Amino acid sequence: QSAVISYSANRFQVKYKDGMLKSIPAEMLEVIEVFGNVQITTQCLRECLQRGINIIYYSTKGAYFGRVISPGHVNVFRQRRQAELGKDEKFCLEFSKKIIDAKIHNQIVVLRRYARNSRENIDRPVAEMKYMQQKVVEMAKSVDQLMGNAARIYFRTLGKLIDPEFAFTGRNRRPPLDPFNSMLSLGYSIILNEIYGKLEGKGLNPYFGMLHQDREKHPTLASDMMEEWRAVLIDTTVMGILNGHELSVDDFYSEENKLGVFLSDRAFKIYLKKLEEKFRSDNKYLSYVDYSVSFRKALDLQVNQLAKMMETGDLTLYKPVKIR
């Protein structure tokens, strides 16, 4: 808190209140995410706008406030095509099936990973989720309901595979009522806004979704794209931190006379560092490239494929990520 971000001599710099200075070459900077009371100079703002670097603002607890973006990437043609496709019910349904199929697949893989070091038998919940995954492909409608049912089974089972100190019974939010859900909510907010910026960078409208229903002030297309990544990036990072005993229940707090569980400053820093390490780690999960890319680059490539799908109307161009 109270740090100042500036720009000088082709480097972005962060000066802390104790005088310590850190810097990064301008070519390496992808995004600035500001939590709480941090200042950004006018020169830095101007450079970010010229370079197309998103600046995203959050509260100290991770509530999203807004962003600073350049209009240089607006693509009217793509947005008109996007709006047209959004009215095509069959197209939206087929796209939604692909996303939900990948999401449930990834959730099952995550459950199996963490069940290896647990005595918990997950055969039944996995069988139930596989049944729902199969029904997604067969069902002509009601994909939302299938996704919701699979998610309930997934989180209930995941809550039994975590360190008993952090056991939970399911997903809760606004506000999150336990440490695990607190970390999930923050992580989901971060990845949603990373995707939001990448969609705008490709000239797409983040608010014109196909899977999720339109909601006032909610970027539904970013939510659509996030579904295939939730378990892959956020859930695994949280499980790794908590099962690795990097945090304890003392690293979380509640405010008097208020609902909700929140991360302490220490927990916040550890979690953000781990998330950034995850985004920068390499993987080979994309079916259409034969080399390793960072997860952040994989998000970029997926948005590229989405933009091509929007332009051509060819659903086969978009292949949701499926982990192994």
N, C-alpha and C positions, 0 to 999 in steps of 0.2 A: 504494500500500500504506500501511496505518496511517491511512487517512482515516476520518472519523466521519460517519455520516449521521444527521441529527436532524430534528425537526419543530417548528416554532414559527410562530405568527401566520399560519396557513394556507399556509405554504411549507415544502417539503422542502429541507433544506440539507446541503451536503457541505463539511466542514472538513478541509483537507489538513494534513499534519504541519508544513508551513512557515507555517501560519496563514492561508493563502488560503481564502476562502469563496466558494462558488457556491450559488445557490438557484434553485428553480423553483416556480411556483404549484402548489398541490396539484391543481387541476383539470386541469393539463396532464400529470401523471405517469401513465404507463401501466403501467410495470413497473420493478422494481429488479433488476438482475443484478449479483451480487457475486462478484468474482474474487479469491480469496486473503484476505489479512489486512485486512479492512475491518469496522469496528464499526457497529452500528445500535442507536440508543437505544430504550428501552422505549416512550417516547412515539411514536416513529416506527413501531415495530412495531404498536402499538395502532391508530394512524391508518390504516396500510396494511390491517389486518384489517377495520376498519370500512368502508373505501372499496372493498374487494375488489381491492386492488393486490397482485399476486403479487411475492414476493421469492424470487429464485432464486439458489442458492449453487453456485459452481464453485471448483475449485482454481485456482491461478495459471496452470496450463497448460490450463485449460478442461475438466477432468473434472467431470462433474455430480455434486453431492453430494445435493441435495434442495431443498425449497422450503417457504415459509411461506404458507399460504392460509387463507382464511376458509371455513367450511362453509355460509355463507349461500346459496350458489347450488346446493346439492344438489337435484336434481329426481328423486325416486324413480320417478315415472311414466315419465319419459324413459328412465331407466336400465333399467327393466323392459322397455320396448319395444325398447330397444337390444339387450338380452340375447336377446329373442325373435327379432329379425331376424338376430342373429349365428348362430342355429341353422338359419336358412333358407339352404341351400346355393345355391339358384338366385339368391336375392337377392344374396348375398355375391359370387357369380361375376359377375353383371351389373355390380355396383358396381365390382369389381376391374377388369373390362374397361375401364370408363370411365376409371379412374385411370391404368391403364397406357397406354391409347391417348393420353391427354393428356401423360403423361410422355415417351413416345417422340417425340411431335410436338414438344414443347418442346426436347428434346435435339437434334433435327434442325435446328431454327431456330437454336439456339446455334452448332452446327457451321458452318452456312452463314454466319452473321455473321462469325465469326473466320477463315473460309477466304477471305473477300474480300481480306484483306490478307496472304495467304499464297500461296506457290507450290504448296502441297499440293493434290493432286487428291482430293477427298472423294466423288466420284461413286459409287464402288463401296460404301464403307461406308454412305452415305446410302441407296442402293438396298437394301442388306441390312436396314437398320433399317426402311425403309418396308415391306418384305416382312413383317417381324415385326409391325409395327404392324397390317398388314392381317390377319395370322393371329390376332391377339388377338381381333378382332371375330368371326372365324369359328370359333375353337377353343372347344370346350365345356369344356375343362379345360386344365391345364398352363400357366396364365397366368404363374405364378411363373418357370417356366423361360424363357419368352419375354422377360420383363422382364430377367432376368439376362443372357441372351445379347445383348440390345440394349445393356445397360449396358456390357458388356465391349467391344463395338465402339465405342461412344460414347467411353469414356475412352481407349481406345487411339488413336483419331483425334484427340481433344482434346489428347492429349499431344504431337502433332506440330504443333499450331497455336499452341503457346505459345512464348515467348521461349526459344531453345535452352538458355539457362542453367538453365532450370527444366524441361526436357523430362522426361517420365516415360512409363512403358509401360502403366500401368493403375492401378486403384484398389487401395489397400492401407490397412490400419487396425490398430489395437490391437497395436503402436503404428504410426503412420504413418511411412513410411520415406523420404519426400522432402518438400520444402517445400510443393509443391502439395497433396499429400494431407494434410499437417499442417493447412493452412488449411481444406481441405474438412471434415475431421473436426470442427474447432472450429466452423465455420459451421453444419454439420448439427446439432450439439449445441444450438446457440443457437436455431435455428429450430424444432427439435423441441420444446424446452421452452417457446417462445412459444406454439406451437400447443396444447401440453398445457394451459397456463393458460387459453387461450380455450375449449377444450373443457369444462373444469371450470366456467368461467364461465357456460356454457349448460346446465349440469346433466348433461352427458354423462360417461360413464366412459372416460377415456383408455386404459384397459387392455383394453377389449372391441373388438378390431379385426375387420375383414372381409377384408382383402387379406393381411396378414401373419399367420402362425401365432402363436398365443399363446406368449409366452415369459415365464418368471419375471422379475418386476420390470421388464418392458419395456412402455412404453405403446404398444401396437400400433395403436390407432386414430390416435394422433398420428403414428405412422410412416406409416400409410395416407395421411393428409392431406398429409404432407410430400412425398410422391413427386411431385406435380404442381408443387411449388415449388422443388425442389432446383436444377435447372438455371437456373430463372428468377432466383432470388435469390442463391444462394450461388456456383454455378459462374461466373456472369457477373461477380460482384464480384471473385472471385479472379483470373480471367483479366484483368480490367481493371487490377487492381493490378500484377500481374506483367508483363503486356505493356506497361503504362505505365511500367515501370522505377521504380516507387515503392519497391520493395524489391529488395535484392540477396541473393545466397546468404549473404553475411556477416550478414544479419539473422536467420539460423536457426542452431541449434546442436544438437549431440548430446552426451549425457552419457557419460562414460568407462565402458566395459565394459557399456553398456546399449544396446539397440536403440531406435530412434526418433529423429525429427527434430522440433524444437520451435521456436516463435516466440520471438525475443528480446522484451524489454520494449518496445522501439521498434516492432518489427513488430506486436506485440500491439495497441498503441494505435492505430496506423495502420489496422489491419484492422478493429477494433471501430468506429472512427469511420466508415470507409467502409460497413460493414454497416448502421450506424444511418442514414446518409444514404440508403442504398438502401431501407431499410424505410419511410422518410419520403417518398421520391420518388413522384410521381403516375404513374398509368397508367390506360389505358382497356381493360384486357384482360378484364374481366368481361362476359359476354354479356347479363346481365340488368339492367345499369344503364347509363344513357346519359350518364354524367358521369365525370370523373376522380376517382380516390380514391388515397390512399397505399397502398403495398403492405401496410402493417400493417392499414389499414382493410379492404383486400381480404381479408386472412386472416380478419378478424372476420366479414365478410359471408359468406364461404364456410362458416364454422362455423355461422352462422345458418341457411344453406340446408341444411346437414347435419342440424341439429337438426329442421328441418321435415320432412326426408326420413324421419328416424327416427320421428317422431310419426305420420306418415301412411302410411309404407311406400311412398310414391310416388317411385320412382327418378328420374323425370324432373325432380324439383325440384333435383337436384344436378347442376350443370354444371361440371366441372373447368376450371381456367384453361388457356387455350391462347394462347400469345403469337404475335406476327406478325413 
